[in-house]
Amino acid sequence: MAEINFLCIHKKLRSKRLAPVMIKELTRRVHLENIWQAAYTAGVVLPTPITTCQYWHRSLNPKKLIGVGFSRLGARMTMSRTIKLYKLPDQTASSGFRMMEPHDVPAVTRLLRNYLKQFVVSPDFDENDVEHWLLPKKNVVYSFVVESPETHEITDFCSFYTLPSSILGSHNYSILKAVYSYYNVSTRTALTQLMNDALIVAKPKDFDVFNALDVMHNEAFLKELKFGPGVGKLRYYLYNYRTRHVLKPSELGLVLL
Ligand SMILES: CC(C)(COP(=O)(O)OP(=O)(O)OC[C@H]1O[C@@H](n2cnc3c(N)ncnc32)[C@H](O)[C@@H]1OP(=O)(O)O)[C@@H](O)C(=O)NCCC(=O)NCCS
């Protein structure tokens, strides 16, 4: 199955029905590879989503987010109370939590494959995929493992990718530095603690907001870790493949970078 991502038309060429031309040509080239199915996502409604997911946002730098209009000061909240609300510890809580390294690829692949098989739709990662998509790359993707201090077994994994946005019309800031939850697997460490550790390590890298979809088991930690529901929806689509029923977001094990 092909994964289609990064469809983009130059601003000056928008609304000229070039997107369908691009899609038709892409489909032709994928067919030439003898691939007849594809997965893609979009904010817009097209025929026919396999599931509709919601973005949630966790402020890391509330002052900037409020300053640029990404979020608003809550009712009966002051800026200093808001900053205190979102403050994170300096140190991660899970012992053995560290950045993923190249020698972790086999263990992470095993962990991930075993986790993803429970979902109705999920990618079939091999070690090459894990190396390509998940090995840490500065300002692209960050992955962490929990290595048991006793057995040195890799018991848990979490990751996020970065996607900056331009801020229009602000005198103080030009870039919003966002990260997005990618794949997370908890077997020994509680998922909420694992994800709080992900927030803790994202903060000093100067990211402003940590975003997550309500896919996989994410609902279990969103509220407790002070994520708020966003206005953004993300629809998932399959080309030339039908699922038996419309999926709940929690039945989906796929996140596109
Ligand atoms: C998405 C984008 C490529 C569409 O191009 P456009 O110039 O606005 O639209 P066009 O006139 O070329 O084409 C319109 C058709 O494309 C379809 N379309 C729009 N967005 C689409 C998407 N993300 N995926 C598939 N089809 C899409 C529309 O439904 C419409 O088809 P219809 O009339 O049959 O419903 C363009 O708006 C863009 O580059 N946006 C910024 C990047 C982005 O959001 N990419 C999509 C990420 S999912």
The ligand as an ORCA input file, in Angstrom:
! r2SCAN-3c Opt
* xyz 0 1
  C      -4.845     20.839     -0.892
  C      -4.475     21.614     -2.146
  C      -3.328     20.898     -2.864
  C      -5.723     21.647     -3.061
  O      -5.461     22.426     -4.194
  P      -6.452     23.597     -4.661
  O      -5.747     24.422     -5.664
  O      -6.985     24.260     -3.457
  O      -7.690     22.824     -5.316
  P      -7.859     22.377     -6.845
  O      -8.677     23.388     -7.552
  O      -6.562     22.054     -7.483
  O      -8.688     21.024     -6.688
  C      -9.923     20.950     -6.034
  C     -10.305     19.494     -5.891
  O      -9.293     18.824     -5.105
  C      -9.913     18.150     -4.027
  N      -9.033     18.224     -2.851
  C      -8.759     19.279     -2.088
  N      -7.942     18.962     -1.091
  C      -7.662     17.656     -1.235
  C      -6.872     16.741     -0.494
  N      -6.182     17.136      0.572
  N      -6.815     15.465     -0.917
  C      -7.520     15.065     -2.009
  N      -8.278     15.890     -2.742
  C      -8.338     17.163     -2.352
  C     -11.202     18.893     -3.789
  O     -12.160     18.061     -3.145
  C     -11.623     19.269     -5.197
  O     -12.186     18.158     -5.850
  P     -13.785     18.014     -6.085
  O     -14.230     19.285     -6.713
  O     -13.893     16.797     -6.923
  O     -14.331     17.840     -4.697
  C      -4.056     23.089     -1.836
  O      -5.140     23.762     -1.243
  C      -2.836     23.190     -0.932
  O      -1.712     23.084     -1.394
  N      -3.059     23.394      0.396
  C      -1.991     23.508      1.343
  C      -1.386     22.175      1.661
  C      -2.397     21.184      2.160
  O      -3.293     21.504      2.941
  N      -2.280     19.934      1.686
  C      -3.232     18.881      1.962
  C      -2.773     18.104      3.122
  S      -3.954     16.809      3.341
*
